[in-house]
Amino acid sequence: MAENCTHDCSSCSADCGSRDLRVPANSMSSVKQVIAVVSGKGGVGKSTVTASLAAAMAKRGRKVAVLDADITGPSIPTAFGIHQRATGSDAGIDPAISAGGVKLMSLNLLSANETDPVIWRGPVIAGVVTQFWQEVIWGDIDYMFVDMPPGTGDVPLTVFQSLPVDGVVVVTSPQDLVSMIVSKAVNMAKMMDIPVLGLVENYSYFQCPDCGKRHTIFGESHIETVAAELEIPVLAKLPMDPALAAAFDAGKIEEAPTNYMLELAAQLDS
């Protein structure tokens, strides 16, 4: 990466994707697959998808971890009902472990108070993500899911360059700007030579519990058209489910009445 890098890959001619800038994981860690869950904008339910996908993969008997790279808006510990501070030793930091066996690391597990704001500049935030990869004793992991912050800034760039990311899942919603927003996230991954596994459309519809009719609250979906233009598959179209939101907020994502990511987990694990 050039010394005068602006972290704006869309206006850069440097071929960073061809350089191997990856950093080694903790010496007591072995992570087989790293999948980043990204979004072009905030508020599309990316963390819910990440947590649900991790829980679904753990139910398949895999050893799963979640690295919460959304440093300024960490919510993964909340989803799994974990609020205690992380511990460690000279060997490294011990990840928290959920009731279902998912290993987690998030800034919330290191902060004195969960509500303390993170008022750091981009490079510092990006450095914390690298530390999570290098200093946490993850152990043997089959799948690590990285919950990314929205957009294409410092942290996504750091993750794509520093971690051995095997693929990207892009989360979006059925809104008019979806094509432009999704394209930015997909194009960044392609510029960094990271495979895009496909799209997950969240808030795709609401299904009435009384009559069973589906209502497109955020407008008709354009995801199939966008996916065809970008030549990537649609992995899932998820409903607005109050029960899932309640399970996330209550720290019981692993006990949610319906896990819509079970099919996708099976697909990734095939």
C-alpha positions as CSV (number, residue, x, y, z in Angstrom):
1,M,0.0,0.0,0.0
2,A,1.4,3.4,-1.0
3,E,2.5,5.8,1.7
4,N,0.1,8.5,0.5
5,C,-2.8,6.0,0.5
6,T,-6.2,7.7,0.9
7,H,-8.0,4.4,1.6
8,D,-10.3,5.1,-1.3
9,C,-9.8,2.2,-3.6
10,S,-12.3,3.5,-6.2
11,S,-9.9,6.4,-7.1
12,C,-6.6,4.5,-6.7
13,S,-4.4,3.0,-9.4
14,A,-2.2,0.9,-7.1
15,D,-2.6,-2.8,-7.4
16,C,-2.8,-3.6,-3.7
17,G,-4.7,-6.8,-4.3
18,S,-1.6,-8.4,-5.9
19,R,0.5,-7.9,-2.8
20,D,0.6,-10.3,0.1
21,L,0.2,-8.1,3.2
22,R,-1.4,-10.7,5.3
23,V,-0.3,-11.0,9.0
24,P,0.0,-14.3,10.9
25,A,-2.6,-15.4,13.3
26,N,-1.9,-16.2,16.9
27,S,0.6,-19.1,17.2
28,M,-2.0,-21.1,19.0
29,S,-4.7,-20.6,16.4
30,S,-5.6,-22.5,13.3
31,V,-8.5,-20.9,11.3
32,K,-9.4,-22.9,8.2
33,Q,-12.0,-20.6,6.5
34,V,-12.5,-16.8,7.0
35,I,-15.7,-15.3,5.6
36,A,-16.3,-11.6,5.8
37,V,-19.9,-10.3,6.1
38,V,-20.1,-6.8,4.5
39,S,-22.6,-4.1,3.6
40,G,-22.4,-1.0,1.5
41,K,-24.4,0.9,4.1
42,G,-25.5,0.6,7.7
43,G,-28.8,-0.5,9.0
44,V,-29.3,-3.5,6.8
45,G,-29.0,-6.2,9.5
46,K,-25.5,-7.3,8.7
47,S,-24.7,-8.2,12.3
48,T,-27.9,-10.2,12.6
49,V,-26.9,-12.1,9.5
50,T,-23.4,-12.7,10.8
51,A,-24.6,-13.9,14.2
52,S,-27.3,-16.1,12.7
53,L,-24.8,-17.6,10.2
54,A,-22.4,-18.4,13.0
55,A,-25.1,-20.0,15.1
56,A,-26.3,-22.0,12.1
57,M,-22.8,-23.2,11.3
58,A,-22.2,-24.2,15.0
59,K,-25.4,-26.3,14.8
60,R,-23.8,-28.2,12.0
61,G,-21.1,-29.3,14.5
62,R,-18.4,-27.0,13.1
63,K,-16.0,-25.0,15.3
64,V,-17.0,-21.4,14.8
65,A,-15.7,-18.0,15.7
66,V,-16.9,-14.4,15.1
67,L,-14.4,-11.5,14.9
68,D,-16.4,-8.3,15.5
69,A,-14.6,-5.8,13.2
70,D,-17.3,-3.2,13.6
71,I,-15.3,-1.4,16.3
72,T,-17.4,1.8,16.6
73,G,-20.7,-0.1,16.7
74,P,-20.0,-3.6,18.1
75,S,-23.1,-5.7,18.7
76,I,-22.0,-9.3,18.3
77,P,-21.6,-9.9,22.1
78,T,-25.1,-8.6,22.6
79,A,-26.5,-11.1,20.1
80,F,-25.0,-14.0,22.0
81,G,-25.8,-12.7,25.5
82,I,-22.1,-12.1,26.5
83,H,-21.3,-9.0,28.6
84,Q,-18.3,-9.9,30.7
85,R,-14.9,-8.6,30.0
86,A,-12.4,-10.8,28.1
87,T,-9.4,-12.3,30.0
88,G,-5.9,-13.2,28.8
89,S,-2.3,-14.0,29.6
90,D,1.1,-13.5,28.2
91,A,0.2,-16.0,25.5
92,G,-2.7,-13.8,24.2
93,I,-6.4,-12.9,24.7
94,D,-8.9,-15.6,25.4
95,P,-12.1,-15.2,23.3
96,A,-15.5,-15.3,25.0
97,I,-17.5,-18.5,24.3
98,S,-21.3,-18.5,23.8
99,A,-23.6,-21.1,25.1
100,G,-23.6,-22.8,21.7
101,G,-19.8,-22.9,21.6
102,V,-19.2,-19.9,19.3
103,K,-15.9,-18.1,20.1
104,L,-16.2,-14.3,20.0
105,M,-14.0,-11.2,20.2
106,S,-15.3,-7.7,20.2
107,L,-14.2,-4.3,21.5
108,N,-17.2,-4.5,23.9
109,L,-15.4,-7.3,25.7
110,L,-12.4,-5.1,26.4
111,S,-14.1,-1.8,27.2
112,A,-14.8,-0.8,30.8
113,N,-18.4,0.0,29.9
114,E,-20.3,-1.3,26.9
115,T,-21.7,2.2,26.3
116,D,-18.4,4.0,26.1
117,P,-17.9,5.6,22.7
118,V,-15.0,4.8,20.5
119,I,-13.5,8.1,19.5
120,W,-10.5,6.9,17.5
121,R,-9.1,7.7,14.1
122,G,-9.4,5.2,11.3
123,P,-5.9,3.7,11.4
124,V,-6.1,3.1,15.1
125,I,-9.5,1.3,14.6
126,A,-8.0,-0.8,11.8
127,G,-5.1,-1.7,14.1
128,V,-7.4,-3.1,16.7
129,V,-8.9,-5.5,14.1
130,T,-5.4,-6.7,13.2
131,Q,-4.7,-7.3,16.9
132,F,-7.9,-9.3,17.3
133,W,-6.5,-11.6,14.5
134,Q,-3.0,-11.8,15.9
135,E,-3.4,-11.7,19.7
136,V,-6.6,-13.7,20.3
137,I,-6.1,-17.4,21.0
138,W,-8.7,-18.7,18.7
139,G,-7.6,-22.3,18.8
140,D,-8.9,-24.7,16.1
141,I,-11.6,-23.0,14.0
142,D,-13.4,-24.3,11.0
143,Y,-15.2,-21.1,10.1
144,M,-14.5,-17.6,11.3
145,F,-17.1,-14.9,10.3
146,V,-15.9,-11.3,10.4
147,D,-18.7,-8.8,11.1
148,M,-17.5,-5.8,9.1
149,P,-18.5,-2.1,9.5
150,P,-20.5,-0.7,6.7
151,G,-18.8,1.0,3.7
152,T,-15.4,0.6,2.1
153,G,-13.1,2.4,4.5
154,D,-10.1,1.6,6.7
155,V,-11.4,-1.5,8.4
156,P,-12.6,-3.4,5.3
157,L,-9.3,-2.5,3.6
158,T,-7.3,-3.8,6.6
159,V,-9.4,-7.0,6.8
160,F,-9.1,-7.7,3.1
161,Q,-5.3,-7.1,3.1
162,S,-4.3,-8.5,6.5
163,L,-6.5,-11.6,7.0
164,P,-6.7,-14.6,4.7
165,V,-10.3,-13.9,3.7
166,D,-11.7,-16.8,1.6
167,G,-14.9,-15.1,0.6
168,V,-17.4,-12.3,1.1
169,V,-21.1,-12.3,1.8
170,V,-22.8,-9.0,0.9
171,V,-25.9,-8.0,2.9
172,T,-28.3,-5.5,1.5
173,S,-31.9,-4.4,1.6
174,P,-34.6,-3.9,-1.1
175,Q,-34.2,-0.1,-1.6
176,D,-33.8,2.1,-4.7
177,L,-30.1,2.8,-4.1
178,V,-29.3,-0.9,-3.6
179,S,-27.6,-1.3,-7.0
180,M,-25.0,1.5,-6.4
181,I,-24.4,0.5,-2.8
182,V,-24.0,-3.2,-3.5
183,S,-21.7,-2.4,-6.4
184,K,-19.3,-0.5,-4.3
185,A,-18.9,-3.3,-1.8
186,V,-18.7,-6.0,-4.5
187,N,-16.2,-4.0,-6.6
188,M,-14.0,-3.4,-3.6
189,A,-13.8,-7.1,-2.9
190,K,-13.0,-7.8,-6.5
191,M,-10.3,-5.1,-6.6
192,M,-8.7,-6.8,-3.6
193,D,-9.0,-10.2,-5.3
194,I,-11.5,-11.6,-2.7
195,P,-14.2,-14.0,-4.0
196,V,-17.7,-12.7,-3.6
197,L,-19.9,-15.6,-2.5
198,G,-23.1,-13.8,-3.1
199,L,-25.9,-11.5,-1.8
200,V,-28.2,-11.8,1.1
201,E,-31.2,-9.5,0.9
202,N,-32.5,-8.6,4.4
203,Y,-35.9,-7.1,5.1
204,S,-37.1,-8.6,1.8
205,Y,-40.7,-8.9,3.0
206,F,-43.0,-9.2,6.0
207,Q,-45.3,-12.2,6.2
208,C,-48.5,-11.5,8.0
209,P,-48.9,-14.1,10.8
210,D,-52.7,-14.1,10.4
211,C,-53.3,-14.5,6.6
212,G,-49.8,-15.5,5.5
213,K,-49.6,-12.8,2.8
214,R,-46.2,-11.3,2.1
215,H,-45.9,-7.5,2.1
216,T,-42.8,-5.7,0.6
217,I,-42.5,-3.0,3.2
218,F,-39.4,-1.4,1.7
219,G,-40.6,-1.8,-1.9
220,E,-40.2,-4.4,-4.5
221,S,-36.9,-6.3,-4.6
222,H,-34.4,-5.6,-7.3
223,I,-31.8,-8.0,-6.0
224,E,-32.1,-10.6,-8.8
225,T,-31.4,-7.9,-11.4
226,V,-28.5,-6.5,-9.4
227,A,-27.0,-10.0,-8.9
228,A,-27.3,-10.7,-12.6
229,E,-25.5,-7.4,-13.5
230,L,-22.7,-8.2,-11.0
231,E,-22.6,-11.9,-12.1
232,I,-23.0,-13.2,-8.5
233,P,-25.7,-15.4,-6.9
234,V,-28.5,-14.4,-4.5
235,L,-27.8,-16.5,-1.4
236,A,-31.0,-15.7,0.6
237,K,-33.9,-13.3,0.8
238,L,-34.8,-12.9,4.5
239,P,-38.1,-11.6,6.0
240,M,-38.7,-9.0,8.6
241,D,-39.1,-11.2,11.6
242,P,-39.9,-9.5,15.0
243,A,-39.0,-12.8,16.8
244,L,-35.5,-12.8,15.3
245,A,-35.0,-9.2,16.3
246,A,-36.2,-9.9,19.8
247,A,-33.8,-12.9,20.1
248,F,-30.9,-10.8,19.0
249,D,-31.7,-8.0,21.5
250,A,-32.2,-10.6,24.3
251,G,-28.8,-12.2,23.6
252,K,-30.5,-15.4,22.5
253,I,-29.7,-15.5,18.8
254,E,-28.7,-19.2,19.1
255,E,-32.2,-19.9,20.4
256,A,-34.1,-17.9,17.8
257,P,-37.4,-19.6,16.8
258,T,-36.2,-19.6,13.1
259,N,-32.7,-19.4,11.9
260,Y,-32.9,-18.3,8.3
261,M,-29.2,-19.0,7.7
262,L,-29.3,-22.8,8.1
263,E,-29.6,-23.4,4.4
264,L,-26.8,-20.9,3.6
265,A,-24.6,-22.5,6.3
266,A,-25.1,-25.9,4.7
267,Q,-24.3,-24.4,1.3
268,L,-21.0,-22.9,2.5
269,D,-20.1,-26.1,4.3
270,S,-20.7,-28.4,1.3
